[in-house]
Amino acid sequence: MPIHQAPRVLVAEEDKSVADLFSLSLQELGCQVRISAQEKQIRDGIIQWKPDLLVLDLFLPGCSGLDLLRECRTLGHHLKRPFPILVVSSLGFREVVEQARSLGAVDFILKPVDLDNFRQKVLMYLS
């Protein structure tokens, strides 16, 4: 009988309090969670840990979240295991939202985050 593995969620978020809040919410949903704000750690986490979902802020130190989003789509195809990317950002201009979606984001949540909405979307993309 196969062992059910908890979904893996990588949270790419610079603000520690927001990252911790996401982590607690995700753990309550039964997810394994890793948090990173560094571009190399995010990339390595995708390649080595193979998350089922990436929660991505667009403001990260030393890199553009949109550039990372573009790269994540390529990494998912290269690994033959595409994964949904949920963008969570305070930058909610229509052009940014449209660009994020065109680069592969499945959804966009505007900060400050409604945690009930966040949980619903996570569950939707993990099922």
CNS distance restraints for C-alpha pairs under 8 A (distance, minus, plus):
assign (resid   6 and name CA) (resid  30 and name CA) 6.20 0.50 0.50
assign (resid   6 and name CA) (resid  31 and name CA) 5.31 0.50 0.50
assign (resid   6 and name CA) (resid  32 and name CA) 6.09 0.50 0.50
assign (resid   7 and name CA) (resid  30 and name CA) 7.38 0.50 0.50
assign (resid   7 and name CA) (resid  31 and name CA) 4.96 0.50 0.50
assign (resid   7 and name CA) (resid  32 and name CA) 6.04 0.50 0.50
assign (resid   7 and name CA) (resid  51 and name CA) 7.58 0.50 0.50
assign (resid   7 and name CA) (resid  52 and name CA) 6.00 0.50 0.50
assign (resid   7 and name CA) (resid 126 and name CA) 7.24 0.50 0.50
assign (resid   8 and name CA) (resid  31 and name CA) 5.83 0.50 0.50
assign (resid   8 and name CA) (resid  32 and name CA) 4.82 0.50 0.50
assign (resid   8 and name CA) (resid  33 and name CA) 6.01 0.50 0.50
assign (resid   8 and name CA) (resid  34 and name CA) 7.98 0.50 0.50
assign (resid   8 and name CA) (resid  50 and name CA) 7.67 0.50 0.50
assign (resid   8 and name CA) (resid  51 and name CA) 4.75 0.50 0.50
assign (resid   8 and name CA) (resid  52 and name CA) 5.14 0.50 0.50
assign (resid   8 and name CA) (resid  53 and name CA) 6.64 0.50 0.50
assign (resid   9 and name CA) (resid  26 and name CA) 7.83 0.50 0.50
assign (resid   9 and name CA) (resid  31 and name CA) 6.64 0.50 0.50
assign (resid   9 and name CA) (resid  32 and name CA) 6.15 0.50 0.50
assign (resid   9 and name CA) (resid  33 and name CA) 5.00 0.50 0.50
assign (resid   9 and name CA) (resid  34 and name CA) 6.54 0.50 0.50
assign (resid   9 and name CA) (resid  51 and name CA) 5.37 0.50 0.50
assign (resid   9 and name CA) (resid  52 and name CA) 5.91 0.50 0.50
assign (resid   9 and name CA) (resid  53 and name CA) 4.89 0.50 0.50
assign (resid   9 and name CA) (resid  54 and name CA) 5.78 0.50 0.50
assign (resid   9 and name CA) (resid  55 and name CA) 7.23 0.50 0.50
assign (resid  10 and name CA) (resid  33 and name CA) 5.88 0.50 0.50
assign (resid  10 and name CA) (resid  34 and name CA) 4.96 0.50 0.50
assign (resid  10 and name CA) (resid  35 and name CA) 5.95 0.50 0.50
assign (resid  10 and name CA) (resid  36 and name CA) 7.66 0.50 0.50
assign (resid  10 and name CA) (resid  42 and name CA) 7.81 0.50 0.50
assign (resid  10 and name CA) (resid  45 and name CA) 7.41 0.50 0.50
assign (resid  10 and name CA) (resid  46 and name CA) 7.79 0.50 0.50
assign (resid  10 and name CA) (resid  51 and name CA) 6.02 0.50 0.50
assign (resid  10 and name CA) (resid  53 and name CA) 6.44 0.50 0.50
assign (resid  10 and name CA) (resid  54 and name CA) 4.90 0.50 0.50
assign (resid  10 and name CA) (resid  55 and name CA) 6.22 0.50 0.50
assign (resid  11 and name CA) (resid  19 and name CA) 6.87 0.50 0.50
assign (resid  11 and name CA) (resid  22 and name CA) 7.73 0.50 0.50
assign (resid  11 and name CA) (resid  23 and name CA) 7.68 0.50 0.50
assign (resid  11 and name CA) (resid  33 and name CA) 7.17 0.50 0.50
assign (resid  11 and name CA) (resid  34 and name CA) 6.09 0.50 0.50
assign (resid  11 and name CA) (resid  35 and name CA) 4.71 0.50 0.50
assign (resid  11 and name CA) (resid  36 and name CA) 6.30 0.50 0.50
assign (resid  11 and name CA) (resid  54 and name CA) 5.99 0.50 0.50
assign (resid  11 and name CA) (resid  55 and name CA) 4.75 0.50 0.50
assign (resid  11 and name CA) (resid  56 and name CA) 6.25 0.50 0.50
assign (resid  12 and name CA) (resid  19 and name CA) 7.86 0.50 0.50
assign (resid  12 and name CA) (resid  35 and name CA) 6.00 0.50 0.50
assign (resid  12 and name CA) (resid  36 and name CA) 5.05 0.50 0.50
assign (resid  12 and name CA) (resid  37 and name CA) 5.23 0.50 0.50
assign (resid  12 and name CA) (resid  38 and name CA) 7.88 0.50 0.50
assign (resid  12 and name CA) (resid  42 and name CA) 6.68 0.50 0.50
assign (resid  12 and name CA) (resid  54 and name CA) 7.33 0.50 0.50
assign (resid  12 and name CA) (resid  55 and name CA) 5.99 0.50 0.50
assign (resid  12 and name CA) (resid  56 and name CA) 4.84 0.50 0.50
assign (resid  12 and name CA) (resid  57 and name CA) 6.02 0.50 0.50
assign (resid  12 and name CA) (resid  60 and name CA) 7.86 0.50 0.50
assign (resid  13 and name CA) (resid  18 and name CA) 7.35 0.50 0.50
assign (resid  13 and name CA) (resid  19 and name CA) 5.67 0.50 0.50
assign (resid  13 and name CA) (resid  35 and name CA) 7.09 0.50 0.50
assign (resid  13 and name CA) (resid  36 and name CA) 6.30 0.50 0.50
assign (resid  13 and name CA) (resid  37 and name CA) 5.13 0.50 0.50
assign (resid  13 and name CA) (resid  55 and name CA) 7.91 0.50 0.50
assign (resid  13 and name CA) (resid  56 and name CA) 6.49 0.50 0.50
assign (resid  13 and name CA) (resid  57 and name CA) 5.38 0.50 0.50
assign (resid  13 and name CA) (resid  59 and name CA) 7.81 0.50 0.50
assign (resid  13 and name CA) (resid  60 and name CA) 6.84 0.50 0.50
assign (resid  14 and name CA) (resid  19 and name CA) 7.32 0.50 0.50
assign (resid  14 and name CA) (resid  36 and name CA) 7.39 0.50 0.50
assign (resid  14 and name CA) (resid  37 and name CA) 4.78 0.50 0.50
assign (resid  14 and name CA) (resid  57 and name CA) 7.66 0.50 0.50
assign (resid  14 and name CA) (resid  59 and name CA) 7.25 0.50 0.50
assign (resid  14 and name CA) (resid  60 and name CA) 5.74 0.50 0.50
assign (resid  14 and name CA) (resid  61 and name CA) 7.19 0.50 0.50
assign (resid  15 and name CA) (resid  19 and name CA) 6.11 0.50 0.50
assign (resid  16 and name CA) (resid  20 and name CA) 5.98 0.50 0.50
assign (resid  17 and name CA) (resid  21 and name CA) 6.16 0.50 0.50
assign (resid  18 and name CA) (resid  22 and name CA) 6.19 0.50 0.50
assign (resid  19 and name CA) (resid  23 and name CA) 6.03 0.50 0.50
assign (resid  19 and name CA) (resid  35 and name CA) 6.78 0.50 0.50
assign (resid  20 and name CA) (resid  24 and name CA) 6.15 0.50 0.50
assign (resid  21 and name CA) (resid  25 and name CA) 6.24 0.50 0.50
assign (resid  22 and name CA) (resid  26 and name CA) 6.03 0.50 0.50
assign (resid  23 and name CA) (resid  27 and name CA) 6.03 0.50 0.50
assign (resid  23 and name CA) (resid  33 and name CA) 6.15 0.50 0.50
assign (resid  23 and name CA) (resid  34 and name CA) 7.84 0.50 0.50
assign (resid  23 and name CA) (resid  35 and name CA) 7.70 0.50 0.50
assign (resid  24 and name CA) (resid  28 and name CA) 6.17 0.50 0.50
assign (resid  25 and name CA) (resid  29 and name CA) 6.58 0.50 0.50
assign (resid  25 and name CA) (resid 115 and name CA) 7.69 0.50 0.50
assign (resid  25 and name CA) (resid 119 and name CA) 7.13 0.50 0.50
assign (resid  26 and name CA) (resid  30 and name CA) 6.58 0.50 0.50
assign (resid  26 and name CA) (resid  31 and name CA) 5.41 0.50 0.50
assign (resid  26 and name CA) (resid  32 and name CA) 7.58 0.50 0.50
assign (resid  26 and name CA) (resid  33 and name CA) 7.07 0.50 0.50
assign (resid  26 and name CA) (resid 119 and name CA) 7.42 0.50 0.50
assign (resid  27 and name CA) (resid  31 and name CA) 4.86 0.50 0.50
assign (resid  27 and name CA) (resid  32 and name CA) 6.40 0.50 0.50
assign (resid  27 and name CA) (resid  33 and name CA) 6.97 0.50 0.50
assign (resid  29 and name CA) (resid 119 and name CA) 7.80 0.50 0.50
assign (resid  36 and name CA) (resid  41 and name CA) 6.34 0.50 0.50
assign (resid  36 and name CA) (resid  42 and name CA) 6.05 0.50 0.50
assign (resid  37 and name CA) (resid  41 and name CA) 7.54 0.50 0.50
assign (resid  37 and name CA) (resid  42 and name CA) 7.10 0.50 0.50
assign (resid  37 and name CA) (resid  60 and name CA) 6.05 0.50 0.50
assign (resid  37 and name CA) (resid  61 and name CA) 6.93 0.50 0.50
assign (resid  38 and name CA) (resid  42 and name CA) 6.16 0.50 0.50
assign (resid  38 and name CA) (resid  60 and name CA) 7.19 0.50 0.50
assign (resid  38 and name CA) (resid  61 and name CA) 6.67 0.50 0.50
assign (resid  38 and name CA) (resid  62 and name CA) 7.75 0.50 0.50
assign (resid  39 and name CA) (resid  43 and name CA) 6.20 0.50 0.50
assign (resid  39 and name CA) (resid  60 and name CA) 7.72 0.50 0.50
assign (resid  39 and name CA) (resid  61 and name CA) 7.78 0.50 0.50
assign (resid  39 and name CA) (resid  62 and name CA) 7.36 0.50 0.50
assign (resid  39 and name CA) (resid  63 and name CA) 6.60 0.50 0.50
assign (resid  39 and name CA) (resid  68 and name CA) 7.73 0.50 0.50
assign (resid  40 and name CA) (resid  44 and name CA) 6.00 0.50 0.50
assign (resid  41 and name CA) (resid  45 and name CA) 5.81 0.50 0.50
assign (resid  42 and name CA) (resid  46 and name CA) 6.27 0.50 0.50
assign (resid  43 and name CA) (resid  47 and name CA) 6.36 0.50 0.50
assign (resid  43 and name CA) (resid  72 and name CA) 7.71 0.50 0.50
assign (resid  44 and name CA) (resid  48 and name CA) 5.82 0.50 0.50
assign (resid  44 and name CA) (resid  49 and name CA) 7.73 0.50 0.50
assign (resid  45 and name CA) (resid  49 and name CA) 5.08 0.50 0.50
assign (resid  45 and name CA) (resid  50 and name CA) 6.84 0.50 0.50
assign (resid  45 and name CA) (resid  51 and name CA) 7.69 0.50 0.50
assign (resid  46 and name CA) (resid  50 and name CA) 4.92 0.50 0.50
assign (resid  46 and name CA) (resid  51 and name CA) 6.13 0.50 0.50
assign (resid  46 and name CA) (resid  72 and name CA) 7.92 0.50 0.50
assign (resid  46 and name CA) (resid  75 and name CA) 7.74 0.50 0.50
assign (resid  47 and name CA) (resid  75 and name CA) 7.45 0.50 0.50
assign (resid  47 and name CA) (resid  79 and name CA) 7.44 0.50 0.50
assign (resid  50 and name CA) (resid  81 and name CA) 7.99 0.50 0.50
assign (resid  51 and name CA) (resid  83 and name CA) 7.13 0.50 0.50
assign (resid  52 and name CA) (resid  83 and name CA) 5.57 0.50 0.50
assign (resid  52 and name CA) (resid  84 and name CA) 7.10 0.50 0.50
assign (resid  52 and name CA) (resid 126 and name CA) 6.89 0.50 0.50
assign (resid  53 and name CA) (resid  83 and name CA) 5.66 0.50 0.50
assign (resid  53 and name CA) (resid  84 and name CA) 5.19 0.50 0.50
assign (resid  53 and name CA) (resid  85 and name CA) 5.94 0.50 0.50
assign (resid  53 and name CA) (resid  86 and name CA) 7.44 0.50 0.50
assign (resid  53 and name CA) (resid 125 and name CA) 7.50 0.50 0.50
assign (resid  53 and name CA) (resid 126 and name CA) 7.01 0.50 0.50
assign (resid  54 and name CA) (resid  83 and name CA) 7.33 0.50 0.50
assign (resid  54 and name CA) (resid  84 and name CA) 6.44 0.50 0.50
assign (resid  54 and name CA) (resid  85 and name CA) 4.75 0.50 0.50
assign (resid  54 and name CA) (resid  86 and name CA) 6.13 0.50 0.50
assign (resid  55 and name CA) (resid  85 and name CA) 5.99 0.50 0.50
assign (resid  55 and name CA) (resid  86 and name CA) 4.85 0.50 0.50
assign (resid  55 and name CA) (resid  87 and name CA) 5.85 0.50 0.50
assign (resid  55 and name CA) (resid  88 and name CA) 6.77 0.50 0.50
assign (resid  56 and name CA) (resid  65 and name CA) 7.25 0.50 0.50
assign (resid  56 and name CA) (resid  69 and name CA) 7.96 0.50 0.50
assign (resid  56 and name CA) (resid  85 and name CA) 6.87 0.50 0.50
assign (resid  56 and name CA) (resid  86 and name CA) 6.10 0.50 0.50
assign (resid  56 and name CA) (resid  87 and name CA) 4.72 0.50 0.50
assign (resid  56 and name CA) (resid  88 and name CA) 5.89 0.50 0.50
assign (resid  56 and name CA) (resid  89 and name CA) 7.92 0.50 0.50
assign (resid  57 and name CA) (resid  65 and name CA) 6.39 0.50 0.50
assign (resid  57 and name CA) (resid  87 and name CA) 5.80 0.50 0.50
assign (resid  57 and name CA) (resid  88 and name CA) 5.05 0.50 0.50
assign (resid  57 and name CA) (resid  89 and name CA) 5.19 0.50 0.50
assign (resid  58 and name CA) (resid  64 and name CA) 6.43 0.50 0.50
assign (resid  58 and name CA) (resid  65 and name CA) 3.84 0.50 0.50
assign (resid  58 and name CA) (resid  66 and name CA) 6.29 0.50 0.50
assign (resid  58 and name CA) (resid  87 and name CA) 7.22 0.50 0.50
assign (resid  58 and name CA) (resid  88 and name CA) 7.34 0.50 0.50
assign (resid  58 and name CA) (resid  89 and name CA) 5.87 0.50 0.50
assign (resid  58 and name CA) (resid  91 and name CA) 7.63 0.50 0.50
assign (resid  59 and name CA) (resid  63 and name CA) 7.80 0.50 0.50
assign (resid  59 and name CA) (resid  64 and name CA) 6.61 0.50 0.50
assign (resid  59 and name CA) (resid  65 and name CA) 5.92 0.50 0.50
assign (resid  59 and name CA) (resid  89 and name CA) 7.49 0.50 0.50
assign (resid  60 and name CA) (resid  64 and name CA) 6.52 0.50 0.50
assign (resid  60 and name CA) (resid  65 and name CA) 6.35 0.50 0.50
assign (resid  63 and name CA) (resid  67 and name CA) 7.32 0.50 0.50
assign (resid  63 and name CA) (resid  68 and name CA) 7.30 0.50 0.50
assign (resid  64 and name CA) (resid  68 and name CA) 6.27 0.50 0.50
assign (resid  65 and name CA) (resid  69 and name CA) 5.97 0.50 0.50
assign (resid  66 and name CA) (resid  70 and name CA) 6.28 0.50 0.50
assign (resid  66 and name CA) (resid  99 and name CA) 7.92 0.50 0.50
assign (resid  66 and name CA) (resid 100 and name CA) 6.45 0.50 0.50
assign (resid  66 and name CA) (resid 103 and name CA) 7.67 0.50 0.50
assign (resid  67 and name CA) (resid  71 and name CA) 6.31 0.50 0.50
assign (resid  68 and name CA) (resid  72 and name CA) 5.98 0.50 0.50
assign (resid  69 and name CA) (resid  73 and name CA) 6.43 0.50 0.50
assign (resid  69 and name CA) (resid  85 and name CA) 7.89 0.50 0.50
assign (resid  69 and name CA) (resid 100 and name CA) 7.37 0.50 0.50
assign (resid  69 and name CA) (resid 103 and name CA) 6.43 0.50 0.50
assign (resid  69 and name CA) (resid 104 and name CA) 7.07 0.50 0.50
assign (resid  69 and name CA) (resid 105 and name CA) 7.38 0.50 0.50
assign (resid  70 and name CA) (resid  74 and name CA) 6.73 0.50 0.50
assign (resid  70 and name CA) (resid 103 and name CA) 5.43 0.50 0.50
assign (resid  70 and name CA) (resid 104 and name CA) 7.20 0.50 0.50
assign (resid  71 and name CA) (resid  75 and name CA) 6.14 0.50 0.50
assign (resid  72 and name CA) (resid  76 and name CA) 6.05 0.50 0.50
assign (resid  73 and name CA) (resid  77 and name CA) 6.47 0.50 0.50
assign (resid  73 and name CA) (resid  82 and name CA) 7.21 0.50 0.50
assign (resid  73 and name CA) (resid 103 and name CA) 7.34 0.50 0.50
assign (resid  73 and name CA) (resid 104 and name CA) 6.20 0.50 0.50
assign (resid  74 and name CA) (resid  78 and name CA) 6.08 0.50 0.50
assign (resid  75 and name CA) (resid  79 and name CA) 6.03 0.50 0.50
assign (resid  75 and name CA) (resid  82 and name CA) 7.91 0.50 0.50
assign (resid  76 and name CA) (resid  80 and name CA) 6.18 0.50 0.50
assign (resid  76 and name CA) (resid  81 and name CA) 5.30 0.50 0.50
assign (resid  76 and name CA) (resid  82 and name CA) 4.11 0.50 0.50
assign (resid  76 and name CA) (resid  83 and name CA) 6.28 0.50 0.50
assign (resid  77 and name CA) (resid  81 and name CA) 6.15 0.50 0.50
assign (resid  77 and name CA) (resid  82 and name CA) 5.56 0.50 0.50
assign (resid  84 and name CA) (resid 105 and name CA) 6.91 0.50 0.50
assign (resid  84 and name CA) (resid 106 and name CA) 6.03 0.50 0.50
assign (resid  84 and name CA) (resid 125 and name CA) 6.71 0.50 0.50
assign (resid  85 and name CA) (resid 104 and name CA) 7.09 0.50 0.50
assign (resid  85 and name CA) (resid 105 and name CA) 4.90 0.50 0.50
assign (resid  85 and name CA) (resid 106 and name CA) 5.73 0.50 0.50
assign (resid  85 and name CA) (resid 107 and name CA) 7.30 0.50 0.50
assign (resid  86 and name CA) (resid 105 and name CA) 5.80 0.50 0.50
assign (resid  86 and name CA) (resid 106 and name CA) 5.84 0.50 0.50
assign (resid  86 and name CA) (resid 107 and name CA) 5.18 0.50 0.50
assign (resid  86 and name CA) (resid 108 and name CA) 6.01 0.50 0.50
assign (resid  86 and name CA) (resid 109 and name CA) 7.56 0.50 0.50
assign (resid  87 and name CA) (resid 100 and name CA) 7.63 0.50 0.50
assign (resid  87 and name CA) (resid 105 and name CA) 6.40 0.50 0.50
assign (resid  87 and name CA) (resid 106 and name CA) 7.93 0.50 0.50
assign (resid  87 and name CA) (resid 107 and name CA) 6.24 0.50 0.50
assign (resid  87 and name CA) (resid 108 and name CA) 4.73 0.50 0.50
assign (resid  87 and name CA) (resid 109 and name CA) 6.19 0.50 0.50
assign (resid  88 and name CA) (resid 108 and name CA) 5.82 0.50 0.50
assign (resid  88 and name CA) (resid 109 and name CA) 4.69 0.50 0.50
assign (resid  88 and name CA) (resid 110 and name CA) 5.84 0.50 0.50
assign (resid  88 and name CA) (resid 111 and name CA) 6.61 0.50 0.50
assign (resid  88 and name CA) (resid 113 and name CA) 7.89 0.50 0.50
assign (resid  89 and name CA) (resid 108 and name CA) 7.60 0.50 0.50
assign (resid  89 and name CA) (resid 109 and name CA) 6.51 0.50 0.50
assign (resid  89 and name CA) (resid 110 and name CA) 5.30 0.50 0.50
assign (resid  89 and name CA) (resid 111 and name CA) 5.45 0.50 0.50
assign (resid  90 and name CA) (resid 110 and name CA) 5.47 0.50 0.50
assign (resid  90 and name CA) (resid 111 and name CA) 4.62 0.50 0.50
assign (resid  90 and name CA) (resid 112 and name CA) 7.04 0.50 0.50
assign (resid  91 and name CA) (resid  96 and name CA) 7.19 0.50 0.50
assign (resid  91 and name CA) (resid 110 and name CA) 7.29 0.50 0.50
assign (resid  92 and name CA) (resid  96 and name CA) 6.47 0.50 0.50
assign (resid  92 and name CA) (resid  97 and name CA) 6.21 0.50 0.50
assign (resid  92 and name CA) (resid 110 and name CA) 6.08 0.50 0.50
assign (resid  93 and name CA) (resid  97 and name CA) 6.31 0.50 0.50
assign (resid  94 and name CA) (resid  98 and name CA) 6.07 0.50 0.50
assign (resid  95 and name CA) (resid  99 and name CA) 6.02 0.50 0.50
assign (resid  96 and name CA) (resid 100 and name CA) 6.04 0.50 0.50
assign (resid  97 and name CA) (resid 101 and name CA) 6.25 0.50 0.50
assign (resid  97 and name CA) (resid 108 and name CA) 6.68 0.50 0.50
assign (resid  98 and name CA) (resid 102 and name CA) 6.10 0.50 0.50
assign (resid  99 and name CA) (resid 103 and name CA) 6.18 0.50 0.50
assign (resid 100 and name CA) (resid 104 and name CA) 6.54 0.50 0.50
assign (resid 100 and name CA) (resid 105 and name CA) 5.54 0.50 0.50
assign (resid 100 and name CA) (resid 108 and name CA) 7.88 0.50 0.50
assign (resid 101 and name CA) (resid 105 and name CA) 4.55 0.50 0.50
assign (resid 101 and name CA) (resid 106 and name CA) 6.36 0.50 0.50
assign (resid 101 and name CA) (resid 107 and name CA) 6.94 0.50 0.50
assign (resid 101 and name CA) (resid 108 and name CA) 7.88 0.50 0.50
assign (resid 109 and name CA) (resid 113 and name CA) 6.91 0.50 0.50
assign (resid 109 and name CA) (resid 118 and name CA) 7.50 0.50 0.50
assign (resid 113 and name CA) (resid 117 and name CA) 7.77 0.50 0.50
assign (resid 113 and name CA) (resid 118 and name CA) 6.96 0.50 0.50
assign (resid 114 and name CA) (resid 118 and name CA) 6.23 0.50 0.50
assign (resid 115 and name CA) (resid 119 and name CA) 6.06 0.50 0.50
assign (resid 116 and name CA) (resid 120 and name CA) 6.21 0.50 0.50
assign (resid 117 and name CA) (resid 121 and name CA) 6.21 0.50 0.50
assign (resid 118 and name CA) (resid 122 and name CA) 6.17 0.50 0.50
assign (resid 119 and name CA) (resid 123 and name CA) 6.13 0.50 0.50
assign (resid 120 and name CA) (resid 124 and name CA) 6.15 0.50 0.50
assign (resid 121 and name CA) (resid 125 and name CA) 6.22 0.50 0.50
assign (resid 122 and name CA) (resid 126 and name CA) 6.08 0.50 0.50
assign (resid 123 and name CA) (resid 127 and name CA) 6.16 0.50 0.50
